[in-house]
């Protein structure tokens, strides 16, 4: 069982000049700006129109008495902004909106005759000067150009302050799950399209994402606003592409192999000498397809992505056995603009993978190897309601179920496993059928309201989320009855053979079936309030408060034994000062308290049940066996 953090509060104060931001929904950005004339005076009543292929129609607002405008909910990407006002020449420019950030659009209009238009080619600075959080955005173009593997986890590892996972059990390095500030694999939280997908038991990333379907990744490493929670390391939000009013598609094939294996030098610890070692042979394939576009112009969009992978790797420890991995994953998304102020979206995520010769430790003979199988199926429903240009409501509901199974390559339930103590090698069969399920059901509700002219300008946001998380494990050992594992010591005169009915072994372990699969369940909820307050121009105070709660039960039924409960208050405050007033130099300070939930694996610590029980026997020299150890979960959990 993996070791997990219990309730872990942390506090952090960070002062930096940086590239920062967060706004509106967890899978959109925002646009704000000010319109002035040539003298620098505000231009009220100017019409600001935002257009783009992935907007589902133009968005139009007007400037207020001070010439300011704000659009609170904008999909990530590059959009066109048109500003018009009678008596002034229209101005058209491009603005890039990034995930969880607010793009600033300052515009100066000039007096002109009718028919004239000014097109500005300058790229506006993509810096949100209103947020004190430390975060980084990675858009689709950047992701395609990074020298990394085709997964969002490997891309995130490239960011400053993030490294490959540290194994907090052994203290050694690892891979696959990024680490921030030494938190290891357990302190991070992962969202896909604004909804948590983290594995409820191991707390690592849960659902994978087709790499070519990613629109943008937002990574918080410090100063996370109150909207987000359940992380003491980093917070990752992956947003996938929507459809658009123009059809698009991609197709790609990647092959990666050892063109010239050759040798490399490695230190022999025993002799202190460098010895030549042959490089590993491998062959990797990936086929990726995406497509999207309108089913009905400005009304109904689709997006689909499909990725197939295969790997054939010759690990030295497998002694000639190929490590063969095959995977298939896909995303399907429908976006319906039901009304000018209502957008509905359904998303299906599915993936599966199989690995032959899964155990790469070098301790398993060919006939004792294992096969790994995983399947994941998720559904997400999103409803967005924008009753006005200053308010927005978002509801997200999601369910995700996964299976992770490890079983003998032989498929045999009857053949026992034999451990050869002379070779340190497992023989004859894999020891078990290990069947695991994980589940996550819940959702979130968030409301955003812009309020101007009350001791400055405010962006209020309130919301909450609730989840039911669960896991179960069914462990069935191979061999006669409920399962046996035998010990062979040929040097000591214990050949341990099937012909002797395994009565010539050094010893054996007898397993006892515990009955139904062992399951745990947890309920996690949270609520927050947040105000991004600008009392004066160039100064923003990020004020927030969050309250999370968690209850864990040592059973799949809610009325079963409660193992753990906690209430976690988490204040979040910050300050952002636009030093030069052009969003190019920003000073930020933030303070916050951060908690992580314990996860359903933690419930197993308080469970007097176990996935298995066993008794160990050793040869006594008189032709019989003595009982040397009993693992009874009720008496010795």
N, C-alpha and C positions, 0 to 999 in steps of 0.2 A: 504494500500500500504506500502511495506517495505521501511524503510529509508535507503538510499544508500549514500556512500561517493561521493561527487563531486570530481573533479580533486584533487588528494592528493599527493604532492611530499614529499618524506622523504629522509633523508641522514643518512648514518650509517658508523661508523668507528669501525672495529672489529680487535682485536689482540688476537691470540690464537694459541695454538699448537694442531693440530686436524687431523681428518680423513676426507680428502677433495677430490674434483675432478670434472672434466668435460672434454669431448672430443668428437670429430667427430659429429655424429648425436645424436639427442635427445633420441634415443632408442637403442644405441649401446655403446660400450666402445672402448678401444684401448690397444695396447701392444707396449712397447718400451723396448730397452735393449742395452747392450754392451757386446761384446765377446772379451775376452783377453786370452793370454796364461798363463802358470804357472808363468812367470816373471811379469805379469801385463801389457804386451805390447799388443796393439790392434791387432786383427786378422781380416784384411780386406778380403772380398770375401767369408766369411763363409755363408753357405746356412742355412737359418732359415725356418723351415716348421711348420706351425700351423695346427693342425688337430682336428676334433671333430665331434660328431654326428649331431650337429645343425649348421654346417658351410656350407653345400652344396658343399663340396669339399675342398681339402687342399689349404692353402694360403702360398705361398713361396716368400721370399724376400732374399736379400743378404746384408751383412754388408758393410758399406762404408769404406773409408780409415782410419777412426778412430775407426772402429769396432762397430759402432752404427747401429741399425736397428729400424724401426718403422712400425707398421701396424695400419693404422688410423681407420679402421672400423671393429669391431669384435663384434658379438652378445654376450650378457652376458652369463656366464656359466664357467665351468671348461674345459679347452682345453689342449691338449698335444702339447709340443714344442720340436722339434727335431733340433739340431744344428750339422751340419757336415762340415768337412774341411779336404782335403787331408793331411795326416800326423798326424792327431789328432784323438783321440777316439771320436766317436759320443756321444753327451750328450742328454738325453731325460728327460724332467721334465714336471710337471703339473703347469698350471697357471690359476688362477681364475680371470676372467674379470667381472667387475661390471659396471653397468649402469652409463654412463657419467663420467667414470674414466679411467685413464691410468695405466695399470699394468706394473711394472718394472721387467725386467728379466735380471739380471746380470749373466753371464756364464763365467767360466774359463775352457778352454780346456787343456787337457794334451796330450803329445806325446804318441802314442801307436801304436802297430802293427795292421794291417788290421783285421777286424772282431771283435775287442773289442768294447764294448759299455758301457757307464756309465749311469746308471739310478739314478736320484736324487729323493729321497722320500721327501725331506724337502719341507714344505709349504712356498711358497714365501710370504713376507709381502704384504698385499693388501692395500697399501697406495699410493695415487697419490701425489708425492712430487712436482708437477708442477702447482698446482692450489691453489688459495687463498680463494676460496669459502668455506663456511661452509655448508656441506651437509652430509647426511646419506643415506646409501643403505640398503635395506631390501630385501634379496633374498627369493626364494621360501621356502627353508628349514627353515629359521628363521620365516617366516610368519606362517608356519604350527605349529610351536612350541610356538608361543606367546599365552598367556592366554587372548585372546580378541575375540570379535565377528567376524564373518566371513565376514568382509568388509574391504576394504583398508582404509576407514576413521577411523575405530576403531583402526587399526594397527598403523596408523600415530599418533594417540593420545598418543601412548606409548613413543614417542621420547622425548628427553630432550628439554625443552623450548616450548613444544606444549601442549595445554590443550583442554578440551572440549569447544565448542563454547561459547563465551560470547554474550548474547543477547544485542546488542548495542541500542535497543529501550528501554528496561526496565531496563537495567543494571544488570539483573539477569543471572544465569547460563543457559546453554542449552546443547544440545547434537547433534551429527550427523555431524556438520561442525566444524573442528578443528580451533583453534585460536592460533596466534603467537603474542607475545608482545601486547596483548590486542586489536588486530585488529578486533576481532569478526569474523563473518562468511563472511564478504564481501571483505576482503583484500587478499584472496588467489586465486591462479590460478591453474587449473587442466588440465593435459594432459593425454591422453591415447595413447600409442604408438607414442609419439612425436607430437600429434596434439591436440590443445586446444578443450576441451569439456565442458567448464564451461557454466552454465545456463546464457544466455545473459541478462535476466531480473534481477533475484535475485543475480546473481554472486556467487552462491553456486555450489557445484559439480553437474555436469549435468548428465553424463552417469555413471551408476554403472558398475562394472566389476565382472565377475565370479571369486570367490576367488581362486579356484584351477587352474584357467587359468593364474594367475599372475606369471611371471618369476622374476620380480624384481620391487621394488619401489625406486625411487630416490627423496629425499626431500631436497630442499634448504631452509635454514632459514636465511642466511646472505651471503652477497657477491655474489649474483647471477650474473653470467656473462652476457655480453651484448646480447648473443643469446636469452635470455629469458626475458619476460617483462610482464607488466600488472598485477603486484602483489606488494602490500606493506606489505604483511604478509609472507606467504611461497609459494613456487613453488613446485608442486607435479607432477611427471611424472611416470605413471604406464605403464610398458611394459608387454604385454601378451606373452605367449609362442608361438613359431613358431612350425612347424612340425619338422621332423628330418629324417635322413636316417635309423633310427630304429623305429619300431612301439612302441608306449607307450600308456598307458591309466590309468585312475584312476576311482574309484567308491566309493562314501562315503555316509553314511546316519547318520544324527545327530538328536537326540531327546533331548529336554531340557524341564523339567517340575518341578513343585513344589512337591518334594517327601513328604515333611512334612510341610504343610503351617504354622501351629503354630501361634504365636503372637509375636509382638514386642511392645516396649514402645515408646510412642510419647508424647511430651509436649503439653498440652492443653493451648493455649495462654490465653484464657479467665480466667481460674482458676489457672494457674500456676502449676497444678498438672500433673504428668505423668499418662497416661491412656493406657490400653492395646488395641492394634490394630491388627486385623487379617492380616496375610500376604496375598499377592495377589496370586490367582490361575492363572496358565498359562500353556500352552503346545505349544512348538515350534517344527517344523519338517523342515528338509532340506535334499534334495537329490541332489547330485552333481556328474556329469559324465564328464570326459574329454577323448579325444582320439586324437592321432596324428601319423604321420609317412609319409613314402614316397608313392606317387602314381607312381612316376618314380624315381628310385634311382638317387640322386645327380642332379635331374632336376625339379621335381614337388613335393611339400609337401602339406599336409593338417593338420589342427588342428581345432577341434570343442570342445565346452564346453557347457554344459546345466545344469542349476540349477533351482530347484523348491523349494519354501518355503511356509510354512503356519504357522500362529500363531493364538492362541485362548487365549485371555487375559481377565481376569475379573478385570477391573479397578473399584476401589471403587466408583468413580464419576459416573460410568454408571449404578449404582444401579441394578446390576444383568444382565444387557445387555452384551453379549460377544462382545469384540473387535476382529473381525475376519479379518485377513489379508492373502492374497494369492498372490504369485508372481511367475513369470517365466521369466528367462533371458537366453540368449545364445550368443555365439560368433562362427563365422565361418571364417577361414582364409586359403587362398591359397597363396603359395609362389612358384614362377616360376623363376628358374635360366636360363633366356633366352639366355645368353651368359656368357663366363667367367667373363666379366666385367659389366654385366647388370643383375639386379635382380628386378622383378616386384612382387607386392603383393597386394592382394585385401582382405579386411576385412569387415565383416558384423556384426553389433552389434544390438541386439533387446532385448527389455524387456517390461514387463507389470506387473501391480499390481492392486489389488482391495482391498478395506478396507470397511467393514460394521461397522456401528456405529462409524463413524469417529470422531465425536465431543466428546472429553473426558473431557470437562470442568465441567460437571455436571449440565449444564444449559439447557439441552435438554431432553425432555420426549421421550419415545420410538417412538411415532408416528411422532416426529419432527426430528428424526435422519437423518444423511447424509451418503452418500456413496462416497468414493474417488476412482477415476480410473486414471491410468496413463499409457501411452504408449510411447516408445522411439524407433526410428529406425535410425541407422547411417551406412554410407558407407565410407570407407577410401581406397584410392588408393595410393600406394607408388612405386616410381621408383628410383632405385639407380644405378648410373653409376660410375665405378671406372676405369678411363682410365689408371692409373698407380698406383704404390705402394705409391706415395706421393700425390695423389689428389683424390677427391671424390665429387660427386654431388648427391644431394637428392631432389626429388620433392614429395610433399605430397598434395593431394587434398581430401577434406572431405565435407560431408553434413550430418547434423543431424537435425531431426525433432522430436518434442515431443508434447504430449497432456497431460494436467493435468485438470481433470474435477471433480467438487464436485456437487452432485445433491441429491434430496430427496430420502431417502430409499423407500418412498411410490411410487415414480415415478409419482406422481400427479402434474400436472401443475395448476389445478383449485382450489385445497384446499389452503386457505391462512394460514399463520402462525399467532399464537396468543401468545402474551407475557403476562403472568400472573404476574402482578406487586407485588402481595402479596407473591407468592412463589419464584419470580425471576426465572421463568422457561418458556422456549419456548414450546408451545404446538401445536397440530393439524397437522403441516407439517413443513418441512424445508423451508427456505425463498426463495431459488433461485436455478437455474441451472447456475453454474459458469463454463464456458467453456474457457480454455486457451490453446493457441498454442505457441510454441517457435521454432525458426529456426536459424541455423548457416550454412553458406556456404562459403567456401574459401579454402585456402591452404598456403603452405610455400615452399620456394626454398632456399637451402643452398649449399654453395661451400666451400670445405676445401682444402687447399694447404699447403704442408710441404715444407719449404725452409731451407736448411742447408748451413752453411759457409758464411753467409752475416751478419757480426757483431754478430755471434752466430747462433743459430738455431731458426726457427720460425714455428709456426703453425697458419697460417692465415685462417680466416673464415669470409665469408661475406654472407649475406642472407636477406630475407624479408618475410613478410607474409601479407595477406589481407583477411578480413572477411566481409561478410554482415550478420548482426544479426537482428532478428526481433521477435516481440511478438504481440499477439492480445488477446483480452478478450471480450467475449460475455456474458453478465449478464442478465438472464431472471428471473424475480421474479414470485413467485407463487401467485395464487389468481385470482379474476376476472380481466378482462381487461389486463392491463400491469403489474398488481401485487398490492397486498395490504398486509399490516401487521396491526393487530388489537391489542388493549390494553385491558386486562381484569383486573378489580378491584372489585372482589366479595365483599370485605369488604366495599367498597364505594358504592355498589349498581349498579355495572356495570358488569353483568354476561357474556356479550359478547357471544351470542349464534347464531348458524347458523339458528335456528328456527325463530329468530327475524331479520334475514337477516343482522346480525351484526350491527343493529342500536341501540343496547343497550350496546355499548362499551364505555370505557373511552375516547378513541380516536383511530385514525388510521393514517397510512402512505400510501399515494397513490403514486405509482411509475409510471414513464413515460418512455416508450421505446425510446432510443436514436437512434435507427436504426441499421446501420451496426456495426459489432464488432469494438471495439476501438483498433487500431494497431499503433505500433511505429517501426521505423527501424533505424539502425545505420550502419556506415561504419568505420571499424577500420583497420589501416595499420601500418606497422612498418618496419624499415630496420636497419641493424647493421653491424659493422665491428669489428673484434676482432683479436688480435695478442697475442699469448702466446710465449713470447720471452725469450730464454735462452742465455743471453750474455756470461755467463760463466757456467761451470758445477756447479750444486747444487743451482743455483739461477734462478728463473723464474719470469718475469714480465708479469702480465696479464693486457693487455691494451685493452680497448674497448670503443665504442661509439654507442649509440642507439638513434633512433629518431622515436617516435610513433605519430600517429595522430588519431583523432576521430571526427566524425560528427554524430549528432543525429537529426532525423526528427520526428515530431509529427504526422506521418502518415505512412502507408505502402508504399506510393509512394515517390520516391526520390525527386520529385519536390515540395513536400509539405513544410510546415513551418519548417524552421531550428530552433531548440531549443538551440543547444549547439555545439561548436566546440573547439578543442584544439590541439596544437602542443606541444609535450613533449620531450625535449632533455634530455638524461640520460647518462652522462659519467660513466664508470665503470673502476676502476683501482685496482690492487692488486699486492702483492709480496709474493712469496713462497720461503723459504730458507731451503734446506735440510741440517740441521745443521751437522749431522754426516756422510752424504754421503751414507747412507744405506736405505733411505726412512723410517726410523723408528722414527725420531725426526724432525718434520717440524714446522717452525715458519711461520705464515701467517699474513699479514696485508691487509685489503681491504677497499676501499671507493667507494661508489656508490650513485647515485640518482635514486629513484624508484618511478614510477607512477602507478596508476591503472586507468583503464577506468571507466566511470560512469555507463554504462549499460543502456539498453533500458528503464528500470523503471524510470530512471532520466528524460527521455523525457516527461514522464507524468506530471512532475512538471511544464513544460512550455506549457502544452496543455490546451486550453480553452474548451476542450470537456471532458466528463466523461463517464464512463461505465454505468451510470444511473443518473437520476434526480428524485426528489421526493418532495412532499408537505406533511406537517404534520398538523393534525387537532386534536383539543381537545374539549370535551363536554363543552358547555357553560352554562349549568344549565337550559336552556329554551327548552330543547329537541332537540337542534341543535348542530352544530359543527362550531368552528371558526378556520380559518387558522392561524397557529402560526409560521410556518417556511416554506420557499421555498428554495430548493437547485437547483438553475439554473446554470449549469456549464458555460454558456456564460456570465451571469451577475455576478456570484460569484464563480469563478473557484477554 
